[in-house]
Amino acid sequence: MRTRIALVVGLMLLVSLPASAAEESDPNDSASKLDISSFKAAGQDNSLGTFVITAFERWGSKFLKDANPTTLKIYLDDGSDGDADLVGNFRYVDGTLLFFLHGPDTGSNYEPLVAHRPTHKSVKVRVPLDLTELGSASLSAYARSISSELNDCSGDPCQDRAPDTGGITVYAN
């Protein structure tokens, strides 16, 4: 009986571990409340991917209301060719932080996903990676914030990107 329990627990741990995981730290280089400190991604093709964005400062979900021109997005690049095939935008709607996923080239708009706030500085979303736009053997991603909380929002003080160039590998087969 103990052997079966140990075997089941061991299998559950193996199933819950992501096949690939990456994290990119980003410098404190923006005056924005949404200055990204790290971006994490984990997943494998045809499964669920997990994405976590952490900022240097605390921020409230209401900061991402439609009435505010502030955005926090994740760009998914199928084939890691530098072209964003899916763009996800976090929005606070009717008391819930949602993640709206759109395929710029295909025109696809997917049902919004509920995002979670593990801390007052971070947001986490799980995204299906079996979507039409994601058909190649590799996927990379980057996060971007554009904030309007400052009076002078011209240029870099109001924007951040992690990583600063390219993307982090979500999976590569």
N, C-alpha and C positions, 0 to 999 in steps of 0.2 A: 504494500500500500504506500509506504514512504517513497519507494522508488518511483511509483507512478506520479505522485505529487511532485517530486523533484523534477521528473521528466516534463510534466505539463508546465511547471513554472519556468523551466529552462527554455522550452519551446516558445512560451509567451514572451520571454525576454528577447529571444532572437527575432521574432516577428515584429516586435515594437521598435527595433533598432533600424534607423534609416540606412539605406544602401550607400548613400553618399551624403556628406554634410560639409558645408563650407561656411566660413565666417570672415568678414572683412571689417577691420576696425577703421574708423574714419577720424581724422583730426578735428579738434574743436576750431572750426574755420568759418563759421557763419554766425551772424548776430541774431539769427532766427531762433525762436523757441523750439522749432523742429530741426535744429542742427543735429544731424545723424551721427551717433557715436559708433554704432555697429549695425551690420546687416548680416543676418544668418539665413541660410537656405539649406534644406535637406529634402531629398526625394529620389525617386527612380521613375523611369518612364512607365506610363500606364498605371500609376498609383496616385497617392496623395502626396503633394509637396507641402512642406511647412516653411513659412517665411516669417522672420521676426525682425522688426526694425526697432532699434533703441535710440532714443535721443539723449543729449546731455542734460536737458532740463525736463522737469515735470510738465506735462501738458494735459489738458482735458479733452475728452472726445468731442465736446461741443465746439472746440477750435476748428473742427473739420465740417461745420455746417455748410449747406449750400449757399447760405447768405454771405459767407466769408470766401474771398477769392484765394484761400489757402488750400494747397493740395499736398497730399502725401500719396505717392504712387510706386508701384513695382512694375518694372518692365521685364517681360520674359522673352528671351531671344532663342528661338528654336534653331538649332544648327550652329549657334554661336558665331553668326556671320555679321553681327553688328546691327541687325535690323530687328526692331522690337515687333514680335509677332502677336503678342498679347500685352495689353496694358491694364493693370488693375488700379483702381482709384478708391481710396478710403473716404467714406462720407458718413457723417452722423445724421441719421434720418429717424425722426419720431422716437427718439430716446435710445436708438441702437446704432452702434458703429458697424457699418456694412462695407463690403469690398465688392465694387462693381468691376467686372472683367469684360473687356472689349477687344475684339480682333480688328485692328485698324485696316488691314488689307482685305479681310473677308467681310467686314461689316457685322460680324457676329456680336451680339450682346447677350451675355449669359446671366442667369438668375444671380442676384447678389448673394454673397456669402457673409455669414456673421463673423466679424472679427472679434478677437478677445484682447483684453488688456492685462497681461501677466503682472505688470507693474505700472506705476503712474508715468513712467518714462518710455514704455514700450507698447507695441501692438503686434499681435500674432494672427496669422490667417493660414488655414489649410486649403489648398487649391488642388482640384483634380488635374492630374497631368496626362489624362487620356483624351484631351480635347483635339478637335480637328486641326488646329493650328500647330500642334506639337507632335509632328510625325517623325522627326529625325532621331538619331542616336545620341544627341547631346543637347543640353539646355543650359543656358547661363541666364543670370538675372542681375539687375541693379535697382536700387531704390533712389527716389528723388523727392525732395520737398521744395515747395515754393511757398513762402510765407508772406502775408500782408500785414503782419502786426506792427511793422515799423513804418514811420511816416515816409521815409525815403526808401522806396522799394525798387530802385533802379539798380540792376546788376546783381553781383554776387552776394551782397550782405543778406539777401532774402532767400537765397537758394542753397541747396546742398545736394550732393550726389554721393552714393556709396556703392561700389568704389568710385573714385574720382574719374577713372577711365575704364573702359571695358566692362566686364561683369564677373561675378563669381560663378563657379561651376556648380550647377544643381545636380546634374548627372552627366556622365559620358560613358557610353557603352563601347 
